[in-house]
Amino acid sequence: MRFLMALLPVLLLMGCSSRPGIALNNQQRIVMESPVLTAGIIPSSPTVGESGGQKQATSTLNNNQSHAVTLHYRFFWYDKQGLDLLPVAEARTVIVPANSSVEINSLNGNLDAYSVRLYLYL
């Protein structure tokens, strides 16, 4: 019984250990609230490139409705280990005209910037 009592804290600590970094699911590059899709907005998956020595993420927002939609968005940047890069960019607002598309982007000067996730909401 004493052996089990001595082993319990060790097992608990083992359960608390983790690998460095967070698993970033590259398949989930866009997170959006359900009203965004209901409003007729269809986003493209953000692509990451370079512009003027900085990382640039770009996405196209398509509006297939007969009215303009005001949309809020924020890009979240991650390093290769999947950790957030700070500071987090402020939320922005864009109006996507009826039956049209708008390109949105984000620049990040952090040399560790590797991946991005786009969050969309009304």
Secondary structure, DSSP 8 states (H G I E B T S, - for coil): -HHHHHHHHHHHHHHH---SS----TT--EEE-HHHHHTTEEE---EEEEETTEEEEEEEEEE-SSS-EEEEEEEEEE-TTS-B-SS----EEEEE-TTEEEEEEEEE--TT--EEEEEEE-
